[in-house]
Amino acid sequence: MKVRTKTFDAVAESRKWKEAVAEATQGMTVEQTLAYFDRATVRRRFQAALRQAEQVGQTAVAKRKNHAP
């Protein structure tokens, strides 16, 4: 049986992001929280994380294809 090693842990990354957002928005009013999520910076960070996850996923798929029996 072959053991797989994770190269990207989506659950851990999601938890880190959620914790960072919770800390950043702590004590904000509803309007302030909505403005926070509307910021382009937050959107860019999220998109970058998605791109990174996609790239890691593509690499893993390519490795599996190259090592198929």
C-alpha positions as CSV (number, residue, x, y, z in Angstrom):
1,M,0.0,0.0,0.0
2,K,1.4,3.3,-1.1
3,V,1.2,6.2,1.4
4,R,0.3,9.7,0.1
5,T,1.8,12.8,1.5
6,K,-0.3,15.9,1.5
7,T,1.4,18.9,-0.1
8,F,-1.5,21.3,0.7
9,D,-3.9,21.0,3.6
10,A,-7.0,22.9,2.5
11,V,-8.7,22.5,5.9
12,A,-5.7,23.9,7.8
13,E,-5.5,26.9,5.4
14,S,-9.2,27.5,5.7
15,R,-9.0,27.5,9.5
16,K,-6.0,30.0,9.4
17,W,-8.0,32.3,7.1
18,K,-11.1,32.1,9.2
19,E,-9.1,32.9,12.4
20,A,-7.4,35.8,10.7
21,V,-10.7,37.2,9.5
22,A,-12.4,36.7,12.9
23,E,-9.5,38.6,14.6
24,A,-9.6,41.4,12.0
25,T,-13.3,41.9,12.3
26,Q,-13.7,41.5,16.0
27,G,-15.6,44.4,17.5
28,M,-16.7,45.8,14.1
29,T,-20.2,46.9,13.4
30,V,-22.2,45.1,10.7
31,E,-21.5,48.0,8.2
32,Q,-17.7,47.8,9.0
33,T,-17.7,44.0,8.6
34,L,-19.4,44.3,5.2
35,A,-16.9,47.0,4.1
36,Y,-14.1,44.7,5.2
37,F,-15.3,41.9,3.0
38,D,-15.8,44.2,0.1
39,R,-12.2,45.3,0.1
40,A,-10.2,44.3,-2.9
41,T,-7.3,43.1,-0.7
42,V,-9.4,40.4,1.0
43,R,-10.6,39.3,-2.4
44,R,-7.1,39.1,-3.8
45,R,-5.9,37.1,-0.8
46,F,-8.7,34.6,-1.2
47,Q,-8.2,34.3,-5.0
48,A,-4.4,33.8,-4.4
49,A,-5.2,31.0,-1.9
50,L,-7.6,29.4,-4.4
51,R,-5.0,29.6,-7.2
52,Q,-2.3,28.0,-4.9
53,A,-4.7,25.2,-4.0
54,E,-5.5,24.7,-7.7
55,Q,-1.8,24.5,-8.7
56,V,-1.0,22.1,-5.9
57,G,-4.0,20.0,-7.0
58,Q,-2.8,20.0,-10.6
59,T,0.7,18.9,-9.6
60,A,-0.7,16.1,-7.5
61,V,-2.9,14.9,-10.4
62,A,0.1,15.0,-12.8
63,K,2.2,13.0,-10.4
64,R,-0.5,10.4,-10.1
65,K,-0.8,10.1,-13.9
66,N,3.0,9.7,-14.2
67,H,3.1,6.9,-11.6
68,A,0.0,5.0,-12.7
69,P,0.6,1.3,-13.1
